Amino acid sequence: MSRTPFAPLFDRLVDDAAVFPPGLAPLDVAVRQHLERRTGPYAAQLGPLLVPATAAAELAALAAKDDRAVAEPLEVGLVARPGAPLEPLFDAVELLRDDPRVVVAGAELGWSDGDSGWRRALELEVPVVVEVGLGSDQESGLDDVADAVDHEHDVTAKFRTGATPAWPWPDETSLAGFLDAVVLRGLSFKLTGGLHHAVRGDHDGEPMHGLLNVLLATHEALDGAETRELAAELGRRDTEVLVTAVSGLHDDDVRRLRRSFTAYGCCGVLDPLTELEALGLVPSKETHA
């Protein structure tokens, strides 16, 4: 089997979350830059533009003004933050469903229990991404997602790797526990927030998880490693060791890994990609020239 040091592992890995905190780019700027990036050197690594569901009408108007979106529809993920009402999400999907300039790649929302909870989103007939919390809420949420998947719904679990005013930074053990839990249930997952760097470290005085660490921990989880071992992988700071390990993944490893870890949202968008390029893990700008 051939080794796969480049694109397949990182293809469509980074969802463009420029409009969300702490980036908070104005929507018109985010749309323009996203359309530019789709033809730039990192186009292969970029997923859809993530947009608040409440901004759907503004998004449609912006797409209508840009010839690039007319020629190639703008792929977006519509987001309702955890705890937000779901009606704007339903309205947004309905508004954009028949718009030829926009393709709704998915609807993202927080897990909530009961008949009025997240399962209402299954009626939207688009892929659904469900953000879960910690502790018992995480277990209940993942069980709920697994049940929906068992009934052939297209649902992905989501976990927040960065801190917010209402969400403490999840340490290695917390993130490892999530990876262990989703893999044990056979679920696909995405991450959001905090993955701006290739390798685990302290940045601006704050701890941050590393993208390479997460990829390798996911690979190990799929091979049967448990939380303690995954936490050790997530805490590793030796860049050379991580790059060598990632470069040694074979084709079947990569396919299996990316079926599990589908994407992550990053407001910095290009932050991790420029680091991956510097490490020789994605093609350089000169390669694209």
C-alpha positions as CSV (number, residue, x, y, z in Angstrom):
1,M,0.0,0.0,0.0
2,S,1.3,3.4,-0.9
3,R,1.9,6.1,1.7
4,T,-0.4,9.2,1.6
5,P,1.5,12.3,2.9
6,F,-0.7,14.9,1.1
7,A,-4.1,15.8,0.0
8,P,-6.5,12.9,0.9
9,L,-6.0,13.3,4.6
10,F,-6.7,17.0,4.5
11,D,-9.2,17.3,1.7
12,R,-12.2,19.4,2.7
13,L,-11.1,19.2,6.3
14,V,-11.4,22.9,7.3
15,D,-14.9,24.5,7.3
16,D,-14.8,28.2,6.9
17,A,-16.1,29.7,10.2
18,A,-14.8,33.2,9.6
19,V,-18.0,34.9,10.7
20,F,-18.0,33.2,14.1
21,P,-16.2,34.3,17.3
22,P,-13.4,35.3,17.8
23,G,-13.0,36.1,14.1
24,L,-16.4,37.8,13.6
25,A,-15.8,38.7,10.0
26,P,-18.7,40.6,8.4
27,L,-20.8,38.3,6.3
28,D,-20.0,40.2,3.0
29,V,-16.3,40.0,3.7
30,A,-16.5,36.3,4.6
31,V,-18.5,35.4,1.4
32,R,-16.0,37.4,-0.8
33,Q,-13.0,35.8,0.9
34,H,-14.5,32.3,0.8
35,L,-15.2,32.6,-2.9
36,E,-11.6,33.8,-3.5
37,R,-10.2,30.9,-1.5
38,R,-12.2,28.4,-3.5
39,T,-9.8,29.1,-6.4
40,G,-6.7,29.7,-4.3
41,P,-3.9,27.4,-3.2
42,Y,-5.8,25.8,-0.3
43,A,-9.1,25.2,-2.2
44,A,-8.8,21.4,-1.9
45,Q,-8.6,21.6,1.9
46,L,-11.6,23.9,2.4
47,G,-15.1,22.8,3.2
48,P,-18.3,24.9,3.1
49,L,-18.8,28.4,4.5
50,L,-20.5,28.2,7.9
51,V,-23.2,30.8,8.4
52,P,-25.6,31.6,11.2
53,A,-29.1,30.5,10.2
54,T,-30.4,33.9,11.0
55,A,-28.2,35.4,8.2
56,A,-29.7,33.3,5.4
57,A,-31.5,36.2,3.7
58,E,-28.4,38.3,3.7
59,L,-26.4,35.4,2.4
60,A,-28.8,34.8,-0.5
61,A,-28.6,38.5,-1.5
62,L,-24.8,38.5,-1.4
63,A,-24.6,35.3,-3.5
64,A,-26.9,36.8,-6.1
65,K,-24.5,39.8,-6.5
66,D,-21.4,37.7,-7.1
67,D,-20.9,36.1,-10.5
68,R,-18.7,33.4,-9.0
69,A,-21.7,32.1,-7.0
70,V,-23.8,32.1,-10.1
71,A,-21.2,30.1,-12.0
72,E,-20.5,27.7,-9.1
73,P,-23.0,27.6,-6.2
74,L,-21.8,28.7,-2.8
75,E,-21.7,25.7,-0.4
76,V,-22.8,26.6,3.1
77,G,-23.5,25.0,6.5
78,L,-26.3,26.7,8.4
79,V,-25.7,27.0,12.1
80,A,-28.0,27.4,15.1
81,R,-25.8,27.7,18.2
82,P,-26.6,25.5,21.1
83,G,-29.6,26.8,23.0
84,A,-30.8,29.0,20.1
85,P,-34.4,28.6,18.8
86,L,-34.6,26.2,15.8
87,E,-37.2,28.2,13.8
88,P,-34.6,30.3,12.0
89,L,-32.8,27.1,11.0
90,F,-36.0,25.8,9.4
91,D,-36.7,29.1,7.8
92,A,-33.1,29.3,6.4
93,V,-33.2,25.9,4.8
94,E,-36.6,26.6,3.3
95,L,-35.4,30.0,1.9
96,L,-32.2,28.6,0.4
97,R,-33.5,25.1,-0.7
98,D,-34.4,26.2,-4.3
99,D,-31.7,29.0,-4.7
100,P,-29.5,27.9,-7.5
101,R,-26.6,30.1,-6.2
102,V,-26.5,28.3,-2.8
103,V,-26.1,24.7,-1.8
104,V,-27.0,23.8,1.8
105,A,-24.4,21.3,2.9
106,G,-25.8,20.7,6.3
107,A,-27.7,22.1,9.4
108,E,-25.8,22.4,12.6
109,L,-27.4,22.7,16.1
110,G,-27.0,21.8,19.7
111,W,-28.3,18.5,21.2
112,S,-31.4,18.8,23.3
113,D,-33.7,16.2,24.6
114,G,-37.4,15.6,24.0
115,D,-39.9,15.9,21.2
116,S,-39.2,19.6,20.7
117,G,-35.4,19.0,20.6
118,W,-32.8,18.5,17.9
119,R,-34.6,15.6,16.2
120,R,-37.0,18.1,14.6
121,A,-34.0,19.0,12.3
122,L,-34.2,15.5,10.7
123,E,-37.3,16.8,8.9
124,L,-35.1,19.2,6.9
125,E,-33.8,16.5,4.6
126,V,-30.3,17.8,4.7
127,P,-27.3,16.4,6.6
128,V,-27.5,17.3,10.3
129,V,-24.6,18.0,12.7
130,V,-25.4,17.8,16.5
131,E,-23.1,19.5,19.0
132,V,-22.9,17.6,22.3
133,G,-21.6,18.7,25.7
134,L,-19.8,17.0,28.5
135,G,-20.7,14.3,31.1
136,S,-24.1,12.8,31.1
137,D,-25.3,15.2,28.4
138,Q,-22.6,13.9,26.1
139,E,-23.5,10.3,26.7
140,S,-27.2,11.0,26.1
141,G,-26.6,13.1,23.1
142,L,-24.3,10.5,21.4
143,D,-26.8,7.7,22.2
144,D,-29.5,9.9,20.6
145,V,-27.3,10.5,17.5
146,A,-26.5,6.8,17.2
147,D,-30.1,5.9,17.3
148,A,-30.9,8.4,14.5
149,V,-28.0,6.9,12.4
150,D,-29.3,3.4,13.1
151,H,-32.6,4.7,11.5
152,E,-30.6,5.7,8.4
153,H,-30.5,9.5,9.1
154,D,-27.4,11.4,8.0
155,V,-26.3,12.7,11.4
156,T,-22.8,13.7,12.6
157,A,-21.7,14.4,16.2
158,K,-19.9,17.6,17.0
159,F,-17.6,18.7,19.9
160,R,-16.2,22.1,20.8
161,T,-12.4,22.0,21.2
162,G,-11.9,25.7,22.1
163,A,-13.0,27.7,25.1
164,T,-15.9,30.2,25.1
165,P,-17.3,32.4,27.9
166,A,-19.7,29.6,28.7
167,W,-17.5,26.6,27.8
168,P,-14.2,25.8,29.5
169,W,-11.3,24.5,27.3
170,P,-11.7,20.7,27.2
171,D,-8.4,19.2,28.2
172,E,-6.8,16.1,26.7
173,T,-8.8,13.8,28.8
174,S,-12.1,15.4,27.9
175,L,-11.4,15.4,24.2
176,A,-10.0,11.8,24.4
177,G,-13.2,10.7,26.1
178,F,-15.3,12.2,23.2
179,L,-13.1,10.5,20.6
180,D,-13.4,7.2,22.4
181,A,-17.2,7.6,22.8
182,V,-17.9,8.4,19.1
183,V,-15.7,5.7,17.8
184,L,-17.2,3.1,20.1
185,R,-20.6,4.1,18.7
186,G,-19.4,4.0,15.1
187,L,-20.3,7.7,14.6
188,S,-18.7,10.3,12.4
189,F,-17.8,13.5,14.0
190,K,-16.6,17.1,13.4
191,L,-15.0,19.6,15.8
192,T,-15.3,23.3,16.2
193,G,-13.2,26.0,17.7
194,G,-9.6,26.1,18.9
195,L,-7.9,24.0,16.3
196,H,-5.7,26.8,14.8
197,H,-2.4,25.0,15.1
198,A,-0.9,21.8,13.8
199,V,0.6,20.7,17.1
200,R,-0.6,20.8,20.7
201,G,0.9,23.8,22.5
202,D,0.3,27.0,24.5
203,H,-0.5,30.0,22.3
204,D,-0.9,33.5,23.6
205,G,-0.8,31.9,27.1
206,E,-3.7,29.6,26.4
207,P,-3.6,25.8,25.8
208,M,-4.8,24.6,22.4
209,H,-5.2,21.2,20.8
210,G,-3.2,20.3,17.7
211,L,-4.7,19.2,14.5
212,L,-2.1,16.5,13.9
213,N,-2.6,15.2,17.4
214,V,-6.4,14.9,16.8
215,L,-5.9,13.1,13.5
216,L,-3.5,10.6,15.1
217,A,-5.7,10.1,18.2
218,T,-8.6,9.4,15.9
219,H,-6.5,6.8,14.1
220,E,-5.5,5.2,17.3
221,A,-9.1,5.2,18.6
222,L,-10.2,3.4,15.5
223,D,-7.5,0.8,16.2
224,G,-8.9,0.2,19.7
225,A,-7.0,2.7,21.9
226,E,-8.8,3.9,25.0
227,T,-9.2,7.3,26.6
228,R,-5.9,7.2,28.6
229,E,-3.8,6.4,25.5
230,L,-5.7,8.9,23.4
231,A,-5.1,11.6,26.0
232,A,-1.4,10.9,25.8
233,E,-1.5,11.3,22.0
234,L,-3.4,14.6,22.3
235,G,-0.8,15.9,24.7
236,R,2.2,15.2,22.5
237,R,4.2,18.3,21.5
238,D,7.0,16.7,19.4
239,T,6.3,18.1,15.9
240,E,8.8,15.8,14.1
241,V,7.3,12.7,15.7
242,L,3.7,13.8,14.8
243,V,4.6,14.7,11.2
244,T,6.4,11.4,10.7
245,A,3.5,9.5,12.1
246,V,0.9,11.3,9.9
247,S,3.1,10.9,6.8
248,G,3.2,7.2,7.5
249,L,-0.5,6.7,7.3
250,H,-1.5,4.4,4.4
251,D,-4.4,4.9,2.0
252,D,-6.8,2.7,3.9
253,D,-5.9,4.4,7.2
254,V,-6.7,7.8,5.7
255,R,-10.0,6.7,4.2
256,R,-11.1,5.2,7.5
257,L,-9.9,8.1,9.6
258,R,-11.7,10.7,7.4
259,R,-14.9,8.7,7.4
260,S,-14.8,9.2,11.2
261,F,-13.3,12.7,11.5
262,T,-15.1,14.6,8.8
263,A,-14.2,18.2,9.3
264,Y,-13.7,21.0,11.8
265,G,-14.8,24.7,11.8
266,C,-12.1,27.3,12.1
267,C,-12.6,31.0,12.2
268,G,-8.9,31.5,11.3
269,V,-9.6,29.4,8.2
270,L,-6.1,29.4,6.8
271,D,-4.2,29.2,10.1
272,P,-3.7,25.5,10.2
273,L,-3.3,25.2,6.5
274,T,-0.3,27.5,6.3
275,E,1.3,25.5,9.2
276,L,0.6,22.2,7.4
277,E,2.2,23.7,4.2
278,A,5.3,24.7,6.2
279,L,5.6,21.2,7.5
280,G,5.3,19.7,4.0
281,L,2.0,18.0,4.6
282,V,-0.1,19.9,2.0
283,P,1.2,21.1,-1.4
284,S,3.0,24.4,-1.3
285,K,1.9,27.5,-3.1
286,E,4.7,27.0,-5.6
287,T,3.2,23.5,-6.4
288,H,-0.1,25.2,-7.3
289,A,1.5,28.0,-9.4
